[in-house]
Amino acid sequence: MRVTSTVPDPTALLVIDEADRLKEAGLEQVRNVFDHGDIGLVLIGMPGIEKRLARHPQFYSRIGFVHEFRPLGAGEIRQLLEQGWVPPGVNLPKQPWDPETVATIIRMTGGNFRLLIVSSPRWSGFSKSMRFKRARRQLRKRLGKAW
């Protein structure tokens, strides 16, 4: 005996990244899918997406809440690196991060988590470069004017 459910799956969810790039026709299509699909909808976009969507009252009236992610603080980035966090698919050497490299990562990303992920493959190079610069400074100090 086969049993089928007539109750819609409450976990059905449509996630749209870069929703801020949708044109008016795309927004209308998303609204139609939401209205007829018995699914949840998550829109992910750049800051300002809420203001843009507010210009479309039929769409905006369906928004339950808006959440804006704040940038990570310097301490939070340091903690991630100290715990060995690495984005999936990125292979970095297991090493303690020197303070200069961490400061460079913090400065370059400004706490933006997406930039942390995108820039992470280059971190190994930052670390090597920082070690080289530090070694060069130490050599200059030792050699003094002869450098």
OpenMM code with the backbone's topology and positions (N, CA, C; nanometers):
from openmm import Vec3, app, unit

residues = "MET ARG VAL THR SER THR VAL PRO ASP PRO THR ALA LEU LEU VAL ILE ASP GLU ALA ASP ARG LEU LYS GLU ALA GLY LEU GLU GLN VAL ARG ASN VAL PHE ASP HIS GLY ASP ILE GLY LEU VAL LEU ILE GLY MET PRO GLY ILE GLU LYS ARG LEU ALA ARG HIS PRO GLN PHE TYR SER ARG ILE GLY PHE VAL HIS GLU PHE ARG PRO LEU GLY ALA GLY GLU ILE ARG GLN LEU LEU GLU GLN GLY TRP VAL PRO PRO GLY VAL ASN LEU PRO LYS GLN PRO TRP ASP PRO GLU THR VAL ALA THR ILE ILE ARG MET THR GLY GLY ASN PHE ARG LEU LEU ILE VAL SER SER PRO ARG TRP SER GLY PHE SER LYS SER MET ARG PHE LYS ARG ALA ARG ARG GLN LEU ARG LYS ARG LEU GLY LYS ALA TRP".split()
positions = [
    Vec3(0.0832, -0.1166, 0.0000),
    Vec3(0.0000, 0.0000, 0.0000),
    Vec3(0.0886, 0.1242, 0.0000),
    Vec3(0.0635, 0.2160, -0.0884),
    Vec3(0.1417, 0.3378, -0.0999),
    Vec3(0.0620, 0.4551, -0.0420),
    Vec3(0.1279, 0.5302, 0.0460),
    Vec3(0.0623, 0.6438, 0.1089),
    Vec3(0.1241, 0.7712, 0.0523),
    Vec3(0.0415, 0.8609, 0.0067),
    Vec3(0.0909, 0.9903, -0.0408),
    Vec3(0.0320, 1.0992, 0.0457),
    Vec3(0.1067, 1.2031, 0.0599),
    Vec3(0.0630, 1.3139, 0.1437),
    Vec3(0.0058, 1.4258, 0.0584),
    Vec3(-0.1011, 1.4834, 0.1046),
    Vec3(-0.1576, 1.5994, 0.0357),
    Vec3(-0.1136, 1.7288, 0.1031),
    Vec3(-0.0373, 1.7147, 0.2105),
    Vec3(0.0135, 1.8317, 0.2812),
    Vec3(0.1445, 1.8740, 0.2143),
    Vec3(0.1562, 2.0014, 0.1772),
    Vec3(0.2807, 2.0445, 0.1132),
    Vec3(0.3985, 2.0336, 0.2099),
    Vec3(0.5146, 2.0093, 0.1533),
    Vec3(0.6373, 1.9986, 0.2323),
    Vec3(0.6684, 2.1358, 0.2924),
    Vec3(0.6672, 2.1489, 0.4245),
    Vec3(0.6904, 2.2809, 0.4855),
    Vec3(0.8352, 2.3264, 0.4750),
    Vec3(0.9234, 2.2398, 0.4268),
    Vec3(1.0644, 2.2762, 0.4196),
    Vec3(1.1065, 2.3223, 0.2804),
    Vec3(1.0149, 2.3261, 0.1852),
    Vec3(1.0513, 2.3707, 0.0508),
    Vec3(1.0926, 2.5176, 0.0565),
    Vec3(1.2102, 2.5449, 0.0036),
    Vec3(1.2661, 2.6786, 0.0135),
    Vec3(1.3397, 2.7134, -0.1152),
    Vec3(1.3132, 2.8295, -0.1670),
    Vec3(1.3829, 2.8809, -0.2847),
    Vec3(1.4763, 2.9919, -0.2373),
    Vec3(1.6065, 2.9759, -0.2639),
    Vec3(1.7059, 3.0749, -0.2236),
    Vec3(1.7592, 3.1413, -0.3498),
    Vec3(1.7503, 3.2732, -0.3558),
    Vec3(1.7974, 3.3480, -0.4721),
    Vec3(1.9101, 3.4402, -0.4270),
    Vec3(2.0308, 3.4097, -0.4708),
    Vec3(2.1460, 3.4937, -0.4410),
    Vec3(2.1546, 3.6034, -0.5465),
    Vec3(2.2141, 3.7146, -0.5105),
    Vec3(2.2275, 3.8303, -0.5987),
    Vec3(2.0911, 3.8763, -0.6511),
    Vec3(1.9916, 3.8701, -0.5631),
    Vec3(1.8556, 3.9101, -0.5999),
    Vec3(1.8483, 4.0574, -0.6373),
    Vec3(1.9441, 4.1357, -0.5924),
    Vec3(1.9459, 4.2777, -0.6274),
    Vec3(1.9692, 4.2989, -0.7770),
    Vec3(2.0128, 4.1953, -0.8470),
    Vec3(2.0382, 4.2062, -0.9902),
    Vec3(1.9168, 4.1676, -1.0754),
    Vec3(1.8091, 4.1220, -1.0099),
    Vec3(1.6895, 4.0841, -1.0857),
    Vec3(1.6231, 4.2064, -1.1477),
    Vec3(1.5815, 4.1933, -1.2712),
    Vec3(1.5059, 4.2989, -1.3397),
    Vec3(1.3599, 4.2899, -1.2952),
    Vec3(1.2815, 4.3857, -1.3363),
    Vec3(1.1402, 4.3903, -1.2972),
    Vec3(1.0668, 4.2619, -1.3364),
    Vec3(1.0914, 4.2113, -1.4565),
    Vec3(1.0242, 4.0882, -1.5008),
    Vec3(1.0652, 3.9694, -1.4138),
    Vec3(1.1922, 3.9665, -1.3724),
    Vec3(1.2394, 3.8590, -1.2854),
    Vec3(1.1739, 3.8637, -1.1487),
    Vec3(1.1607, 3.9845, -1.0938),
    Vec3(1.0925, 4.0003, -0.9647),
    Vec3(0.9474, 3.9543, -0.9742),
    Vec3(0.8823, 3.9880, -1.0839),
    Vec3(0.7425, 3.9481, -1.1021),
    Vec3(0.7316, 3.7963, -1.1106),
    Vec3(0.8263, 3.7341, -1.1772),
    Vec3(0.8247, 3.5877, -1.1876),
    Vec3(0.8478, 3.5233, -1.0510),
    Vec3(0.9400, 3.5778, -0.9735),
    Vec3(0.9660, 3.5259, -0.8387),
    Vec3(0.8405, 3.5403, -0.7530),
    Vec3(0.7737, 3.6555, -0.7620),
    Vec3(0.6498, 3.6763, -0.6866),
    Vec3(0.5451, 3.5726, -0.7253),
    Vec3(0.5329, 3.5440, -0.8540),
    Vec3(0.4359, 3.4464, -0.9027),
    Vec3(0.4686, 3.3055, -0.8502),
    Vec3(0.5942, 3.2687, -0.8530),
    Vec3(0.6352, 3.1372, -0.8008),
    Vec3(0.6023, 3.1286, -0.6522),
    Vec3(0.6324, 3.2351, -0.5785),
    Vec3(0.6037, 3.2374, -0.4354),
    Vec3(0.4533, 3.2242, -0.4099),
    Vec3(0.3731, 3.2984, -0.4856),
    Vec3(0.2281, 3.2975, -0.4657),
    Vec3(0.1651, 3.1621, -0.4945),
    Vec3(0.2175, 3.0906, -0.5926),
    Vec3(0.1544, 2.9659, -0.6356),
    Vec3(0.2312, 2.8396, -0.5976),
    Vec3(0.3471, 2.8574, -0.5356),
    Vec3(0.4322, 2.7415, -0.5135),
    Vec3(0.4303, 2.6812, -0.3751),
    Vec3(0.3645, 2.7424, -0.2773),
    Vec3(0.3670, 2.6928, -0.1400),
    Vec3(0.5096, 2.6668, -0.0919),
    Vec3(0.5963, 2.7641, -0.1168),
    Vec3(0.7363, 2.7505, -0.0763),
    Vec3(0.7803, 2.8762, -0.0024),
    Vec3(0.8874, 2.8613, 0.0716),
    Vec3(0.9505, 2.9759, 0.1346),
    Vec3(1.0476, 3.0392, 0.0362),
    Vec3(1.0812, 3.1621, 0.0599),
    Vec3(1.1675, 3.2356, -0.0318),
    Vec3(1.2684, 3.3160, 0.0481),
    Vec3(1.3954, 3.3035, 0.0105),
    Vec3(1.5022, 3.3825, 0.0713),
    Vec3(1.5712, 3.4586, -0.0407),
    Vec3(1.5756, 3.5894, -0.0267),
    Vec3(1.6452, 3.6741, -0.1229),
    Vec3(1.7730, 3.7244, -0.0584),
    Vec3(1.8838, 3.7062, -0.1274),
    Vec3(2.0128, 3.7517, -0.0770),
    Vec3(2.0643, 3.8558, -0.1750),
    Vec3(2.1053, 3.9687, -0.1225),
    Vec3(2.1543, 4.0730, -0.2112),
    Vec3(2.2414, 4.1721, -0.1375),
    Vec3(2.2887, 4.2663, -0.2121),
    Vec3(2.3750, 4.3704, -0.1594),
    Vec3(2.2934, 4.4703, -0.0770),
    Vec3(2.3632, 4.5492, 0.0064),
    Vec3(2.2922, 4.6525, 0.0814),
    Vec3(2.2124, 4.7416, -0.0141),
    Vec3(2.0940, 4.7782, 0.0278),
    Vec3(2.0077, 4.8607, -0.0554),
    Vec3(1.8985, 4.7825, -0.1254),
    Vec3(1.9043, 4.6489, -0.1188),
    Vec3(1.8028, 4.5674, -0.1868),
    Vec3(1.6642, 4.5937, -0.1286),
    Vec3(1.6573, 4.6196, 0.0032),
    Vec3(1.5269, 4.6428, 0.0646),
    Vec3(1.4608, 4.7682, 0.0070),
    Vec3(1.5391, 4.8739, -0.0111),
    Vec3(1.4847, 4.9977, -0.0680),
    Vec3(1.4355, 4.9744, -0.2107),
    Vec3(1.5105, 4.8966, -0.2851),
    Vec3(1.4696, 4.8688, -0.4227),
    Vec3(1.3399, 4.7886, -0.4257),
    Vec3(1.3303, 4.6889, -0.3402),
    Vec3(1.2095, 4.6057, -0.3372),
    Vec3(1.0888, 4.6841, -0.2857),
    Vec3(1.1133, 4.7834, -0.2008),
    Vec3(1.0033, 4.8648, -0.1475),
    Vec3(0.9327, 4.9423, -0.2589),
    Vec3(1.0000, 4.9606, -0.3718),
    Vec3(0.9379, 5.0294, -0.4854),
    Vec3(0.8397, 4.9409, -0.5612),
    Vec3(0.8303, 4.8153, -0.5202),
    Vec3(0.7384, 4.7194, -0.5828),
    Vec3(0.6419, 4.6709, -0.4745),
    Vec3(0.5325, 4.7451, -0.4492),
    Vec3(0.4455, 4.7140, -0.3351),
    Vec3(0.3867, 4.5734, -0.3372),
    Vec3(0.3535, 4.5207, -0.4556),
    Vec3(0.2963, 4.3852, -0.4610),
    Vec3(0.3985, 4.2823, -0.4142),
    Vec3(0.5234, 4.3064, -0.4428),
    Vec3(0.6291, 4.2146, -0.4020),
    Vec3(0.6664, 4.2396, -0.2557),
    Vec3(0.6848, 4.3661, -0.2215),
    Vec3(0.7331, 4.4033, -0.0886),
    Vec3(0.6360, 4.3621, 0.0219),
    Vec3(0.5073, 4.3585, -0.0085),
    Vec3(0.4083, 4.3214, 0.0926),
    Vec3(0.4228, 4.1756, 0.1360),
    Vec3(0.4959, 4.0966, 0.0603),
    Vec3(0.5146, 3.9549, 0.0929),
    Vec3(0.6415, 3.9298, 0.1759),
    Vec3(0.7200, 4.0328, 0.1987),
    Vec3(0.8453, 4.0171, 0.2722),
    Vec3(0.8153, 4.0133, 0.4213),
    Vec3(0.8571, 3.9047, 0.4854),
    Vec3(0.8319, 3.8871, 0.6281),
    Vec3(0.9276, 3.9665, 0.7147),
    Vec3(1.0565, 3.9637, 0.6823),
    Vec3(1.1547, 4.0414, 0.7573),
    Vec3(1.2803, 4.0550, 0.6731),
    Vec3(1.3615, 4.1512, 0.7114),
    Vec3(1.4887, 4.1779, 0.6435),
    Vec3(1.5983, 4.1665, 0.7478),
    Vec3(1.7060, 4.0999, 0.7107),
    Vec3(1.8203, 4.0897, 0.8007),
    Vec3(1.9445, 4.1357, 0.7261),
    Vec3(2.0152, 4.2309, 0.7832),
    Vec3(2.1399, 4.2773, 0.7232),
    Vec3(2.2561, 4.2252, 0.8061),
    Vec3(2.3468, 4.1561, 0.7414),
    Vec3(2.4642, 4.1038, 0.8107),
    Vec3(2.5664, 4.2154, 0.8248),
    Vec3(2.6176, 4.2295, 0.9435),
    Vec3(2.7205, 4.3300, 0.9665),
    Vec3(2.8569, 4.2689, 0.9339),
    Vec3(2.9536, 4.3534, 0.9007),
    Vec3(3.0886, 4.3005, 0.8759),
    Vec3(3.1463, 4.2392, 1.0029),
    Vec3(3.2334, 4.1423, 0.9856),
    Vec3(3.3024, 4.0833, 1.1008),
    Vec3(3.4018, 4.1835, 1.1567),
    Vec3(3.4174, 4.1822, 1.2870),
    Vec3(3.5173, 4.2673, 1.3508),
    Vec3(3.6554, 4.2040, 1.3403),
    Vec3(3.7576, 4.2836, 1.3654),
    Vec3(3.8952, 4.2338, 1.3578),
    Vec3(3.9158, 4.1152, 1.4516),
    Vec3(3.8591, 4.1223, 1.5724),
    Vec3(3.8722, 4.0117, 1.6681),
    Vec3(3.8066, 3.8845, 1.6188),
    Vec3(3.6920, 3.8987, 1.5516),
    Vec3(3.6223, 3.7809, 1.4982),
    Vec3(3.7026, 3.7158, 1.3854),
    Vec3(3.7654, 3.7978, 1.3017),
    Vec3(3.8486, 3.7423, 1.1937),
    Vec3(3.9699, 3.6724, 1.2533),
    Vec3(4.0329, 3.7359, 1.3512),
    Vec3(4.1484, 3.6710, 1.4176),
    Vec3(4.1080, 3.5368, 1.4769),
    Vec3(3.9915, 3.5333, 1.5412),
    Vec3(3.9442, 3.4082, 1.6022),
    Vec3(3.9213, 3.3012, 1.4958),
    Vec3(3.8610, 3.3366, 1.3837),
    Vec3(3.8410, 3.2402, 1.2749),
    Vec3(3.9746, 3.1819, 1.2295),
    Vec3(4.0727, 3.2697, 1.2091),
    Vec3(4.2032, 3.2241, 1.1612),
    Vec3(4.2752, 3.1398, 1.2653),
    Vec3(4.2657, 3.1786, 1.3914),
    Vec3(4.3293, 3.1007, 1.4982),
    Vec3(4.2685, 2.9616, 1.5103),
    Vec3(4.1385, 2.9503, 1.4808),
    Vec3(4.0708, 2.8211, 1.4890),
    Vec3(4.0933, 2.7367, 1.3638),
    Vec3(4.1665, 2.7906, 1.2663),
    Vec3(4.1975, 2.7140, 1.1462),
    Vec3(4.0864, 2.7126, 1.0425),
    Vec3(3.9945, 2.8097, 1.0487),
    Vec3(3.8859, 2.8153, 0.9501),
    Vec3(3.9421, 2.8383, 0.8108),
    Vec3(3.8956, 2.7586, 0.7180),
    Vec3(3.9314, 2.7741, 0.5773),
    Vec3(3.8061, 2.7430, 0.4963),
    Vec3(3.7759, 2.8238, 0.3945),
    Vec3(3.6584, 2.7951, 0.3117),
    Vec3(3.6713, 2.6598, 0.2427),
    Vec3(3.5592, 2.5947, 0.2129),
    Vec3(3.5645, 2.4664, 0.1423),
    Vec3(3.6385, 2.4795, 0.0095),
    Vec3(3.7227, 2.3806, -0.0183),
    Vec3(3.7951, 2.3775, -0.1452),
    Vec3(3.9242, 2.4573, -0.1465),
    Vec3(3.9576, 2.5230, -0.0368),
    Vec3(4.0810, 2.6017, -0.0298),
    Vec3(4.1803, 2.5260, 0.0571),
    Vec3(4.2991, 2.5051, 0.0043),
    Vec3(4.4030, 2.4350, 0.0795),
    Vec3(4.5099, 2.5347, 0.1197),
    Vec3(4.5182, 2.5592, 0.2483),
    Vec3(4.6205, 2.6477, 0.3017),
    Vec3(4.7100, 2.5680, 0.3945),
    Vec3(4.8370, 2.6041, 0.4012),
    Vec3(4.9258, 2.5324, 0.4930),
    Vec3(4.8810, 2.5531, 0.6373),
    Vec3(4.8965, 2.4490, 0.7162),
    Vec3(4.8652, 2.4586, 0.8592),
    Vec3(4.9777, 2.5372, 0.9244),
    Vec3(4.9476, 2.6596, 0.9591),
    Vec3(5.0492, 2.7442, 1.0181),
    Vec3(4.9825, 2.8470, 1.1076),
    Vec3(5.0526, 2.8908, 1.2081),
    Vec3(4.9979, 3.0053, 1.2818),
    Vec3(5.0156, 3.1293, 1.1942),
    Vec3(4.9130, 3.2118, 1.1884),
    Vec3(4.9193, 3.3320, 1.1053),
    Vec3(4.9958, 3.4402, 1.1791),
    Vec3(5.0945, 3.4993, 1.1124),
    Vec3(5.1684, 3.6074, 1.1765),
    Vec3(5.0802, 3.7327, 1.1793),
    Vec3(5.1024, 3.8194, 1.2763),
    Vec3(5.0164, 3.9369, 1.2943),
    Vec3(5.0065, 4.0264, 1.1703),
    Vec3(5.1158, 4.0396, 1.0955),
    Vec3(5.1128, 4.1252, 0.9758),
    Vec3(5.0205, 4.0681, 0.8688),
    Vec3(5.0239, 3.9363, 0.8512),
    Vec3(4.9361, 3.8742, 0.7524),
    Vec3(4.7905, 3.8898, 0.7939),
    Vec3(4.7623, 3.8679, 0.9219),
    Vec3(4.6254, 3.8830, 0.9724),
    Vec3(4.5783, 4.0271, 0.9527),
    Vec3(4.6654, 4.1235, 0.9829),
    Vec3(4.6292, 4.2644, 0.9642),
    Vec3(4.6008, 4.2942, 0.8173),
    Vec3(4.6769, 4.2340, 0.7268),
    Vec3(4.6542, 4.2535, 0.5828),
    Vec3(4.5196, 4.1958, 0.5413),
    Vec3(4.4874, 4.0774, 0.5907),
    Vec3(4.3594, 4.0135, 0.5587),
    Vec3(4.2436, 4.0989, 0.6104),
    Vec3(4.2562, 4.1476, 0.7319),
    Vec3(4.1513, 4.2314, 0.7915),
    Vec3(4.1352, 4.3600, 0.7104),
    Vec3(4.2460, 4.4241, 0.6764),
    Vec3(4.2422, 4.5497, 0.6008),
    Vec3(4.1823, 4.5298, 0.4613),
    Vec3(4.2219, 4.4227, 0.3944),
    Vec3(4.1753, 4.3997, 0.2567),
    Vec3(4.0277, 4.3627, 0.2491),
    Vec3(3.9782, 4.2907, 0.3488),
    Vec3(3.8394, 4.2433, 0.3424),
    Vec3(3.7421, 4.3365, 0.4128),
    Vec3(3.7907, 4.4167, 0.5052),
    Vec3(3.7024, 4.5053, 0.5797),
    Vec3(3.5962, 4.4303, 0.6588),
    Vec3(3.6209, 4.3022, 0.6876),
    Vec3(3.5247, 4.2221, 0.7628),
    Vec3(3.4152, 4.1611, 0.6779),
    Vec3(3.4194, 4.1835, 0.5464),
    Vec3(3.3188, 4.1282, 0.4555),
    Vec3(3.3451, 3.9786, 0.4400),
    Vec3(3.2497, 3.8969, 0.4846),
    Vec3(3.2697, 3.7520, 0.4848),
    Vec3(3.2891, 3.6967, 0.3436),
    Vec3(3.2159, 3.7510, 0.2477),
    Vec3(3.2307, 3.7056, 0.1089),
    Vec3(3.3724, 3.7331, 0.0584),
    Vec3(3.4280, 3.8501, 0.0928),
    Vec3(3.5654, 3.8807, 0.0525),
    Vec3(3.6655, 3.7901, 0.1225),
    Vec3(3.6356, 3.7502, 0.2464),
    Vec3(3.7224, 3.6533, 0.3144),
    Vec3(3.7311, 3.5240, 0.2337),
    Vec3(3.6174, 3.4781, 0.1857),
    Vec3(3.6135, 3.3531, 0.1099),
    Vec3(3.6866, 3.3688, -0.0232),
    Vec3(3.6574, 3.4767, -0.0943),
    Vec3(3.7148, 3.4969, -0.2277),
    Vec3(3.8661, 3.5178, -0.2210),
    Vec3(3.9132, 3.5891, -0.1194),
    Vec3(4.0561, 3.6198, -0.1124),
    Vec3(4.1398, 3.5096, -0.0482),
    Vec3(4.0771, 3.4139, 0.0171),
    Vec3(4.1524, 3.3139, 0.0940),
    Vec3(4.2556, 3.2345, 0.0143),
    Vec3(4.2334, 3.2028, -0.1144),
    Vec3(4.3394, 3.1296, -0.1851),
    Vec3(4.4716, 3.2067, -0.1933),
    Vec3(4.4691, 3.3387, -0.1770),
    Vec3(4.5913, 3.4192, -0.1864),
    Vec3(4.6608, 3.4389, -0.0530),
    Vec3(4.6012, 3.3947, 0.0556),
    Vec3(4.6581, 3.4203, 0.1871),
    Vec3(4.7956, 3.3595, 0.2055),
    Vec3(4.8171, 3.2439, 0.1485),
    Vec3(4.9467, 3.1799, 0.1611),
    Vec3(5.0544, 3.2713, 0.1036),
    Vec3(5.0222, 3.3355, -0.0085),
    Vec3(5.1156, 3.4301, -0.0691),
    Vec3(5.1382, 3.5515, 0.0186),
    Vec3(5.0324, 3.6002, 0.0857),
    Vec3(5.0473, 3.7129, 0.1778),
    Vec3(5.1466, 3.6759, 0.2862),
    Vec3(5.1271, 3.5567, 0.3409),
    Vec3(5.2104, 3.5124, 0.4517),
    Vec3(5.3567, 3.5043, 0.4089),
    Vec3(5.3832, 3.4471, 0.2913),
    Vec3(5.5210, 3.4372, 0.2409),
    Vec3(5.5789, 3.5759, 0.2183),
    Vec3(5.4992, 3.6644, 0.1610),
    Vec3(5.5436, 3.8007, 0.1346),
    Vec3(5.5757, 3.8735, 0.2642),
    Vec3(5.4907, 3.8573, 0.3652),
    Vec3(5.5136, 3.9233, 0.4933),
    Vec3(5.6407, 3.8703, 0.5594),
    Vec3(5.6624, 3.7377, 0.5517),
    Vec3(5.7847, 3.6806, 0.6105),
    Vec3(5.9077, 3.7344, 0.5380),
    Vec3(5.8979, 3.7481, 0.4045),
    Vec3(6.0096, 3.8002, 0.3263),
    Vec3(6.0378, 3.9453, 0.3652),
    Vec3(5.9324, 4.0277, 0.3751),
    Vec3(5.9506, 4.1683, 0.4119),
    Vec3(6.0109, 4.1808, 0.5510),
    Vec3(5.9654, 4.0976, 0.6440),
    Vec3(6.0172, 4.1015, 0.7807),
    Vec3(6.1654, 4.0607, 0.7802),
    Vec3(6.1977, 3.9563, 0.7053),
    Vec3(6.3370, 3.9111, 0.6979),
    Vec3(6.4240, 4.0205, 0.6348),
    Vec3(6.3733, 4.0880, 0.5330),
    Vec3(6.4481, 4.1950, 0.4670),
    Vec3(6.4726, 4.3116, 0.5640),
    Vec3(6.3693, 4.3474, 0.6434),
    Vec3(6.3855, 4.4552, 0.7423),
    Vec3(6.4911, 4.4170, 0.8465),
    Vec3(6.4863, 4.2905, 0.8917),
    Vec3(6.5841, 4.2456, 0.9911),
    Vec3(6.7255, 4.2486, 0.9329),
    Vec3(6.7388, 4.2095, 0.8064),
    Vec3(6.8689, 4.2113, 0.7410),
    Vec3(6.9198, 4.3539, 0.7270),
    Vec3(6.8304, 4.4462, 0.6918),
    Vec3(6.8700, 4.5877, 0.6812),
    Vec3(6.9194, 4.6405, 0.8153),
    Vec3(6.8510, 4.6027, 0.9227),
    Vec3(6.8929, 4.6476, 1.0565),
    Vec3(7.0308, 4.5940, 1.0903),
    Vec3(7.0561, 4.4686, 1.0572),
    Vec3(7.1844, 4.4059, 1.0893),
    Vec3(7.2977, 4.4665, 1.0066),
    Vec3(7.2692, 4.4941, 0.8803),
    Vec3(7.3739, 4.5454, 0.7920),
    Vec3(7.3920, 4.6958, 0.8066),
    Vec3(7.2906, 4.7628, 0.8586),
    Vec3(7.2999, 4.9067, 0.8800),
    Vec3(7.3176, 4.9825, 0.7511),
    Vec3(7.4153, 5.0728, 0.7504),
    Vec3(7.4374, 5.1584, 0.6342),
    Vec3(7.4920, 5.0812, 0.5156),
    Vec3(7.5486, 4.9664, 0.5386),
    Vec3(7.6055, 4.8887, 0.4278),
    Vec3(7.4966, 4.8388, 0.3331),
    Vec3(7.3742, 4.8372, 0.3774),
    Vec3(7.2614, 4.7897, 0.2936),
    Vec3(7.2379, 4.8894, 0.1858),
] * unit.nanometer
topology = app.Topology()
chain = topology.addChain("A")
for resn in residues:
    res = topology.addResidue(resn, chain)
    for name in ("N", "CA", "C"):
        topology.addAtom(name, app.Element.getBySymbol(name[0]), res)
